[in-house]
Amino acid sequence: MPKSHKHSFIYLRVLRAALVTLIAIPLLSLPSMAGRITFKPPGDRAPKETAGGASRTGVAETTACSSARTGIGKSVTPVLPKKTNIGFTLSEHPTVFVYIPLSTARKAFFSVQDQENNNIYQTDIELPSQPGVMRLKLPPDAPGLKTNKNYKWSLVMICTADLEPDSPFVSGWIRRVEYRTNIRNNSKTITLDSVSKLAEKGIWYDTLATLAQLRMNQPNNQLLATSWQELLDSVGLNAIANEPLVQ
């Protein structure tokens, strides 16, 4: 083989090897980025209802207003692990998530109580015009949740001019906890790694809120959409795992 051809052949081999390496670098980093977010529930269950604080059981199956007649078949659903109906948070003012189906209701009543049924916060909220998972943030001016205390939140659909005894509603529980090791994301940029750390410690509300924020920031990111679906699937929320986030 002439020397010039030999050098050209060697150059092409080196160039091809370099290209393969460049292509492989993002692929090698993909498994850690795309690894399934594993939520490890702490095993605690929602407190038993105390006297005077009883609520209708099975409320997650209650159909919101006229949605049953439209053939949608989905109900107002608290976005919580189905087996426990309670989630942990590190925040004084956590964000609650509820699936809102297609409904004639335009407003709902949102409230938070402590375990002794004392009102912590309550307000009317506007419901989205499209079905989907809605975020309900406890505002900074509301009393902050105390650590190692259980709180109950409720969302009541206002289907007529006023609340009715049979208005469909859902409820769930929150417990604020603390960890000696800091598992919050210290940087201003949240990542899937932030979500994974929270999920591994069983911090449900913050896992969901962080991943939801990522999805809102990057609505076309399929990796984030898949992570969201897998997270909800893992706690028995398959029916709403593909539903969009709504404002």
DAQUICOR-V930828 format. One record per helix or strand of 3 or more residues. SS is the DSSP state (H for helix, E for strand). FROM is the first residue (numbers start at 1). TO is the last residue. Records with the same first field share a line. If there is no record, write none. Layout:
SS=FROM-TO + FROM-TO
This chain:
H=3-34 + 59-61 + 67-70 + 192-200 + 204-217 + 222-234 + 238-240
E=86-89 + 95-100 + 107-114 + 119-126 + 132-137 + 150-158 + 169-176
